[in-house]
């Protein structure tokens, strides 16, 4: 295996690892940002704890949607790579 193919293989592995790390960040950042927005609105409007709860749930939903989107992109990329390696009917 020459260096170019070795480098391309390692780059692909790192891309998959980076996507997996991004998925984990989406699971944490969505609810965290939602909670922070709700906290600020609760302090501003005096609606404790309703805005925190509402925006936390919105953040959880956004986190799951981002995870779903990232997973679909990753699956599409893996399918395209398999089609390139093994042919379109594999």
N, C-alpha and C positions, 0 to 999 in steps of 0.2 A: 504494500500500500504506500503510495507516495504521500508526501507531506500535505498536498492540497486536499486530497480525499480525507486524510486523517483530520485535518483542521475543519473541514466541512462537517464531518461526523460529530466532532466535539462541539461545534457551534450549534448544531441541531439539538444535541443533548442539553446544552446550556439554555437554549430557547425554551425547551419543555420545562426545565427546572424553574426558569424565570416565570413562566406562566403559572406554574403551581404555586409559587410564592405570591404572585399577584392574587390568585384565588383566595389564599389565606388572608391577605390584607383586606380584600373586599368584605370578608366575613366579619372582620373586626371594625373597619373604618365606617361602614354604613350605619350600624347601630350607634357607634360612638358619636358620629357627627349628628345623627338624629337626636340623640339624647342632649347633646350640647345646645342645639338649636332650641329644643323644648325647654331646657333649663333657662336659657336666656329669655325666652318668651314668658315663662312662668314668673320670672323676677320682674319683667317689665309690666305684665298684665295682672299679676297677682292671682293667677289661676292654679296655683300649686295643687296637685301634681299632674293635672290633666294634659298640659302641653308636653311635658316630659314623656308621659306615657304614649300620647298620640305620635309624637315625632320619633320616639324609640321604635314603635311598630312600623312606621314608614321607613326608618333606617334599616330595620331588619328585612323588610320587603325589598328595598333597593339593593341591599347586600346580596340577597338570594338571586335577584335578577341579574346582577353583575356576574355572579358565579355561574349562573346558567349560560349567559352570553359568552363568557370566557371558555367554558367547557365546550360549547358548540363550536367556537373558533378552533379550539385545539383538536377536536374530533375531525373537523373538516380538513385541517392541515394534515393530520395523520392519515386520513383517507386519501388525500391527494398524493402524499408521499408513497403510500402503498401502491397506488395506481401507477405511479411513475416507476417504482421498482419492479412490480410484479405484473403489470398490465392492468387495463381497465376492468377486466372481468374477474379479478381475483377477490 
